[in-house]
Every structure is written in structure tokens, then in C-alpha cells.
Amino acid sequence: MKIKSALISVYYKTGLEAVLKLLHEHGVSLYATGGTFDFIRNLGYEVTAVEDITHYPSILGGRVKTLHPKIFGGILHRRNVSTDLEEISTYDIPAVDLVMVDLYPFEETVKSGAAEEAVIEKIDIGGVSLIRAAAKNFNDVTIVSSPSDRELFINHYAENGETSLQLRKTLASNAFRLTSNYDHAIQQYFSGDRNNFTEELNLHLSNGKKLRYGENPHQQATFFGELSDILIQLSGKELSYNNLLDCDAALNLISEFDEKDGVTIGIIKHNNACGLATRSSSLQAWKDALAGDPVSAFGGIIVCNTTVDISLATEMKNLFFEVLIAKGIHDDALALLSEKKNRIILKLKPDATSPFTIRTALNGYLVQTKDCEAMTSADWNHITNRKPSAVEMKDLLFANKIVRNLKSNAIVLAKNQQLIGTGAGETSRIDALQHAIAKALHFGFNLKNAVMASDAFFPFPDCVEIAFNSGIEAVVQPGGSIKDKDSVEFCNKNNMTMVLTGKRHFKH
């Protein structure tokens, strides 16, 4: 959509000059209010005051400037509706194709400790109305509602000379999110609780599915979601807060492994994998997963991408575990494992987990997309002189899938599609590696021909050297350190192979 006219009324002038230059180059007519009008005119651009369109001055101390049919009609009329077009022609209403408005700094004023009168005056009325009107009519109007969206608009418009429907929908979504958060901040102020995080938490605790307790018995806990969309509980007690966290970690991990590549069984303890193996048979996958760390497996969660039969169940029942998640389970296997009444057996439905992770932080929330893109080795950079063999590449991919599901700093040692050592949640990458090596040796693994995966780059060649001295000759890591070459040089000198993925996998 070509932009022929723009209404600009902004509190923050950051980036505005670049926008005006671009609009001027494309012959866009400008309408503006108050301080924005002066700013534009002082830059030498032709601009029409809103008062010259409405024939009303800014009144009530600036409280009413743009609230007028000639402004909102210009924004809200539908360009493909003939009666709308007839009406704006009848009432001499100019079309507005771009609305660039931001909001008075309400939250900043509250935080400054200003008096109530000053705070109330920073409740934006016209700005919110303009933003919502333009966002509602995104098919025909582009809304730029914050300084952070100005760069997005500039980049797109400079390249295309028009705005796409997808850009307008994205900007409209940003606009509605902005006004929603703005209204929420005002509501918080009027509720008398300037930081009602505790109030929100108590509301959550009363409205969700109440759990037995949280991470510890003295903590309350609630679950929000439809667990039945993902898992069917076949037996056992109700899932606890910690069970749910481990189940989430287990499902994230097992989703990395395709059944066509073999049976994969993992054992999870405190959100980290302590055993995992991919084999042609479920019995062997179980035995090799358990062998990775039979001590940590006690009291853990088992997850597998296959159906559990009676032979596998017979082996599993010898271990004390809290939860089993499987693609399916035979009736006789279920009967056997259910002999322990508290043991939780879950059947896995097609994956419907959330694509986001949400955590509390300070007095708010952190939301991000999950690190769950399908992992392949197609784009990895084989940076050393010696390239990995087919067997090594298979193990490197296997290890890298595991390492991105461990707490940082994380190191994984793997061999023949078996997890043989981990170091997770360490404050030092060297500690993580040494821990992984110590565990592997403790449980009788020979590190010759094993591979190492790291969730982040090596700033020094020390980890590569420690790995080599332990018998490891193949490494996968993200790369990106200014000293990558030091690790590469060590590998080349010692006939090791290293590949760089170009993608970090921190998990805090």
C-alpha cells in the first residue's frame, strides 16, 4: 500500500528526523499536532496542523486535540467500501494512510514519584484512540506506535516504497500489545498497588489446578494448561510440581530423536539427562541408557519414543523411578509397572507442547521462544584439517541434541549413540568437562573414539586439550569466540576433528 498522507503526533522524537526525510522523499503529505508540528516545520518540511483540518484549536490544556470525526474518519474509513468513500467525500475528510503516534510516559511519571495530578495528566486518551483506530484498520492504514517500531518501518518502506499487509499486521499487533500494557499499568496505579506481582500470583494460585505442593513441601503451586492434550495418565498418583518440570525436560529431550533412527530411551534427573541411548531394540536401548549413570537414575523419570512391552517393563521395574513416559504400553507391561501404586505411567500423545518458555524474574515475567528447531548437521562448518568420519558425525549430532537440553555450562560425552558422561549447570566449562570425564571413567567407559559436545564456544583451547588427553578426538561446539583459532590449531596439531554449529544453546 502506497502512503500518501501521514498523521504524526509523538512525545519521543527519537528517529523521527529519519522518518520525515523518507516520507518527504516519497511525497507524503504531513499532518501534525503541537510540538510535533513545530519540530517538523523547524526541519523545513511542509506540514499541516491538525487544527486546520478540524477547525478546532487544541483545547482543555491540550487534553483534546485529535478527537474529531475528520481525524478518525480519515483513519477508519475502508478504502474498498463505496459508502465510506462517499461519506468522507461529503464531509471533506482527508484520508490518513500512516499514523505515527506514541503515548505519554505514564509509567515513567509514576516511577518518578510525581504527585497524583501530574500522573493523571500523563494518561493518554487521544494517542491510545488513534493507535487503536489505525491498528483496527490495518488493511488500509499503517500504525507506528513506538520509537522501537520506527526502524522497522523505515527499513521496510525505504526498500519497498510501500507497506505490505504482513508489515501492517505486525505493527498492528505491536500496537495492541502496547495499549494493553499501558492500560494495565494505569489499572495497577488506580488499584493502589504499584507493584501487584504478589496479588497476581495469589490470583494464579487460586484459579489454576492446585498441586500437592511446589518444589518443596512448604511452597504452594498451581499448574495452568491442558495436560491431557499431551499426556494420558494411565496409573499412579497425581503429578507434582517437580514431576511436571521433569516431564517437560523429558519431552523436550525425546523430541530430538526420530523413531526411524532407532529406539531412544532417556533417563531424566532434575531436568537433566543422566542416561540416554539409541539402539535397534528397546531392551538394549534401556540397558545402555541405564549404564550411562545407574546411580543418578535412581528416582528419575524415564522417557522413550517406543511402546513398552512386557520384556522391557520387566527390566525397568528393577529400578526405582517415579514416572514413565512412553509412546504406548502393553496391558501386561502396564499391570506389572503399576504394582507400585504411586508410580506414574504416562502415554505420550502427538507433541502439543507450548512453543514458548515463561519464567518469573524480579517482579515480572520473561517469555521466549523455545530452542527447539529441528537439529541437523547439514550446515555445520568442518573447520579442522581432519574431517569427522560418518560414525563420528552421527555421534556428534547425537551429543549436540543432548547438550542443548542440559543446564549451562554443559558438556556431553557420547560414544556409539550412547550418553557416557555429562557435566551440567557448572560455573566453569572446565569443571563441566572434568565432571563429565570423571563420570564416564567411574562407570567404566573407555573414552577412546568418544566425542564431546559443548553448549557454547571455547574461549581457550584448554577444554580441547583436556578432552584430547582423555582420548577424545572429535568435538562439536558453536564457535564464535575471537580465539576459535587457538582451539582449531590444537586440533590440527593433534589430528583431532572439530565442527562448528554456529548456534549457541545456553539453558539457564
N, C-alpha and C positions, 0 to 999 in steps of 0.2 A: 504494500500500500504506500503510495506516494504521500508525503506530508506537505500540505500547502499552508497550514496555519498552526501556530503553537501558542498555548497559554502557559506562561511561566510565572510562578509565584513561589519563591523559595526563601527560606530562612538562612540556609547554608549556601554560600556562593562557591564552595569548592568545586572545581572542574567546570563551572558554568561558562567561563570565557571560551573554553574549547567547544562546548556545545553550541554557543552562539555563533562562533566562527563557521562551524559546519552548517548550521541552519541557514546562515546568510549566504553561503556558497551555493545552496540549493534553492535560494529564492523564497524561503519560507516567511510568511507574514507573522509578526510577533505581537502578542498581546501580553500585558503585564500589569502588576499591581505595585503600589507604593515604592518600597525600597528597591524591588527588583526592576521596576520601570526606570528608576534613576540610574541604577547600575548599568542597564543595557544602553540607555541614552548616553551615558558618560563614555561608553566604549565607542560611540559613534554610529551605532546601529539604529535604523528606523524602527520605532516601536509605538504601538497604540495603547493608551491607558484603558484599563477595564471600564473606568467611569465614562469614557467616550462611547462605549458600546451600550452600557446600561442606562446612561444619562442620569445616574445617581452617584453622588460622591461616596467615599468611604465614610461611614457613619458610626456612631456609638463608640468613639475612641478606637476605631479600627476593627471592632467586632464584626461588622457587616461590610464586606467588600465585593465578594463574588456571588453571594447567594441571590441569584436573579435568573429568571427564565431565559434571558438572552445568552447567559453563560451556560447554564445547564442544558438548555435546548441545543446549543451548538455542540455540546459533548455527547448528549444522549440520543440524538436523532439517528435513526437507522438509515444508512445510505441506500439500502435496497427496498425500502418501504415507501411507496409513492405518496401516501398521505403524510408521512413525516416530512418528506421533501417539500410538499405543498405548504405545510404549516410553517416551516422555517422561512420559506419564501414570503409567505403572507405577513409574518411578523418581523421580517427583516433581521433574522437571526444568523450571524456568521458561523460557519462550520469551524469546529476545532478538531484538528487531527492528532495533535500531540498535547498532552497535559504533563507539565513538569512541575511538580509541587512536592514540598516536604512539610513536615509538621513541626509546630513549636516544640521546643525542648522541655517537655513536661517532666520526664524522669530526672533530667539533669537539674531542673529547678527544685524538685523535691529534695534531691540529694544535697543540694547546696544549703539546705536549712532555711530557705526563704519563708517569709510569712505566708499565711494561707491566701491572702488576697493576690499575691504575686503568683502563687502556684495556680490558682483558679484561672488567672488570665492566660496561662500557658496551656489551657485545654483548647486544642484546636477544633474549630467547628467547620469552617469553610474548607480548610485543607482536607480534612477527612472526607467531607462530602464530595469534593472534586475528585479525590483519589478513587473513591468507591464508584462514582459515576463513570469515570474513564475506564476503570477496570471492568465494570459490568459490560461496557460497550466495546470490549477488546476486539471484536470483529472489525471495527471501523476506527478505533482510537488507540493510540499508543500511550501508555501511562509510565512515567518515570518518577517513582515516588520516594527515592532516597539518593543521596550522593553516591552510594555504592553501585547503584544501577546506571549511573550516568556513563561510566566507562563501557559497560555492556552495550548500551545504546549507541555510543559514539563508534565503537568498533564495528558494529553491525551496519549502521547507517552509512558510515564512511565507505564501506566496501560495496554495499548494495544500492545505495541511493533510495532505499525504501525499507519498510519493515515487513518481515514475514509474519504470518499468522502464528507460527510457533514462538517467535520472539514476543509478540504481543501477549500471548497466553502466559508465557513465563513471567513477563513483567507484571501481568495482572495477578498472578499467583503471589508474587513477591509483595505486591501492593496490599492484597487482602491479609497476608500474614502480618504486614507492618501495622495495619489498622487494628487487627485483632490484638496484637501485643500492646499497642498503645491504649486501647480500651481496657485491657486487663490491668495495666499499670494504674490507670485512673481509678478503676474499681478497688484496687488494693489501697489506694490513698484514702478513698472515702470509707472503706471498711474500718479504718482506724488502725489497721495492722500494716505497717510499712514494709514488713518482711514476713509474710504469712506462710512461709515454707512449712512450718510445723502444722499450721492449720490445714494446708493441702495434704500433708502426709497423713494426718488423722482422718481426713475425708477418704483418702485411699484405703486406709486400714479398715474403715467401716463399710466400704462399698464392694471390695473385691472378694475373692474366695479366701477365706481365712485359713491359714496353715497352722500346723501344730505349734510352731514357733519359728524364729528366724535362724540365723547362723548358730546362735546359742540359745539355750532354753529361756533366758530372761528377756529375749527380744521378740516383739510381735512381728508378724509377717503376713503378707497378702499376695495372692497371685492374680494377675489380670490377663485374660486370654482364654482361648478355647483349646485346651489341651487335646480334646477329643478329635480335633482336626488333624492332629499329627500322630498321636499315640492312642492305642486302645489298651486299657489296663485289664489284664486277664486274671491277675491274682495279687495278693499282698496288701499291705497297709497303705494308707494314703501317702502320696509323695510329700516329702518335706521340702523346705526351702533349699537345703543343701543338695537333696536329690535332684531338684529341678535344675539347679546350676550345673550339676554333673551331667544330667541328661542333655542339656543344651550343648555342653562341650563335646559329649559323645556323638551327638547327631552332626555337629559341625565337622568333626573328625571323620566319621564314617562316610559322609557325603563326598569326601575327596576320592573315594575308591570305587571304581566301576566294577560291578559284579562280573562283567565279561572278562576282566583281567584275573579273576580268581576269587576265592573266598577270603574275605578280610575280617579278622576279629581283633578288636581293640579292648584294652582294659584301662579305665579312667580312674584316677585318684586325685581328688582336689582340683578338678578341671584340667588336669594334665594327663597325657597318655603315659602310662608306665609300661605298657606292653602292647605290641601290635605286629601282626604278620599277615602276609598274603600267601595263600597256598592253593593247590589244586583240590584239596579235601578239607572239610571243616574240622575234622579231628586234628589234622596236622597244623592247621592254622591256629587252633586253640592251644595246642601244646607249645608251639613256638611263640605265641603271644605271651603265654604264662611264663615261659622260660626267660623272657626279657627282664623280668623283675618279679619273681614269685613272692618276695617279701612285701613289696608295696601293693601287690594285687589284693591282699587280704582286706576285705571290707570295701572293695571298689565297685565300679559299675562296668558291666560287660556289654559291648555293642557289637553286632555282626550284621553283615549285609546278605545273610542267607537264612534259610529256615533251620531251626534247631530240631534235630531228630533225637531218638532215644539214646543212641550211642554217644552223641555229643553231650547230651544232658547228663548222662552217667558220669562223664569225665568232669563236667562243670560242677556237679554237686559236691565234689570233694573240696572245693574252695568255698570259704565263707565270702559271699558277695551280697550286696544289698539290692541291686537292680540288674535285670537283664533286658536289653532292647534288641529285638530281632525282627527280621522281615516276616517271620512266621514261626510257629512252633507246633509240632505234632501233639496230639492229645496225650499220648503216653509220656512224652517228654514234659509236658506241662504238669501232668499229675505228679511226676517224680520231683520236679523242682518246686512244686507248690507244697510239698510236705513240710517245708519251713513256712509257716503261715505268714510271717512278716516279709518274706522275700517278694519283691515287686517284679512282676513279669509284664513287659510292655510289648505290644505288637506295633511295629512301625508302619505307618501309612505313607503314601507318597509325600515327599517333603513339602511342607507348607509353612516352614518357619519364617519369621519376620526377616526382611532384608536389612533391618536396622538393628543397631545396638543402642540402648538407652541406659544411662547411668546418672546417679546423682553426683553432683560436685559442688562444694561450697553451699550456697543457698539457691542452687538451680539444677538444671539438667544438662547433660551432654548427649547429643544424638549424632550418630554417624552411620553411614552405610557399612555393611559387613564386609570383611575381607574374604570374599567367598567366590571370586571369579574362578572359573574352571582353570586348573593349572596344567600347562603343557610345557614341554621343553623346546618347542619349535623356534622360539625367538631368543634362546639363551646364547650368550656370547662365549664361545670356546676360546678363551684368551691365552692359554698356555701353548707351548710347543707341542706337548703331548696331548692328543685329544682323547677323551674318555672312550672306553670300549662300550659296546652295546650293553653289556652286563652292568658296567659302572653307571651308564646313563639311566638305566632302569632303576638302579638303587638310589641315584642322586635325586631323581624325581620323587621316588617313594619317601626319601628322607625329608625333602623340602615340603611335601604335603604335611608331614607331621610337625615340622618345626614351626610352621605358621599357626599351628593350633596350640603351641606351648606359650607359657608366660615368659616374657623377656626379662633378662637376656636369656636366649635359648640356643642350645646346641643339640643336634641329634646325630647319633652314630647308627648306621644301618649296614646290613650285610645280607645279601640274598633275600631281599624283601622281608627282612625281619628287623624290628627295632631292638638294638642291643645295648643302647646307652643314651641317657638324656641328662642334660643339665638345664634346669628351668627356673626362672624367677631369680636369677643370681644378679648381684650388683656389678659383677665383673664378667666379661666374656671368657677370660682365662679361667675363672672359677667354674663357670658353666662347663667348659671343655674338660677341665680336670675332674669335675664331678662325673661327667658322662663316661670318661675313660675308666675312672675308678669303679663305677658300677658295672661296666661291661666286663672288666677283668675279674671283679668279685664273683660274677655269675658264670665265669668260665669261658668267656668268648675270646677268640683269637682275633685281634684287630687287623691282621694281615688281610688285605683286599676289602676292608670295610671302607665306607665313605662317611664324610662329615658334611652336615648342613648347618648353616648359621642363619638366624633370622635377620641379621644386619651385617654391615660390612666390617672388615678387619682394618682398623686404623694403623695397625702394625703387623709385621709378619710373625709375631710370637705364637699365635694360635696355630698357624700353618706349620710352624716348626715343631710345636708340641705334638700336633697330630702326626706329622711325619715320623718323629722319634718313637711314636707308639705303633707304627706300622700302617697308618692310613695314607693312601696315595691319591685319593680323589676327593675334591672339595667343591661344594656349591655354596655361593653366597651372593648377596645382591650387588656388591660393588658400589662404587660411588665415593670412596674415600680418596682424598688427594694423594694418599700413599698406597693406592692399589698396586702400583708398580713394584713396591717392595715385596708384597706377597707373591706377585707373579714371578718376580726374579728368583725368589726362593724356590718356587715350584719348578721353574725351568732348570735351575741348578741341580735339583734333586729328582728330576724326572717324574714330578707329580703332575696331575692334571687338575685344572680348576676351570669352572664355568661361572659366569656372572649372569644373574637373572634380570638385573635392572629393576628389581622390585623388592622393597623392604617389607618385613612382616612383623613389626612391633606389636605386642599384645600386652598391655599394662594391666 
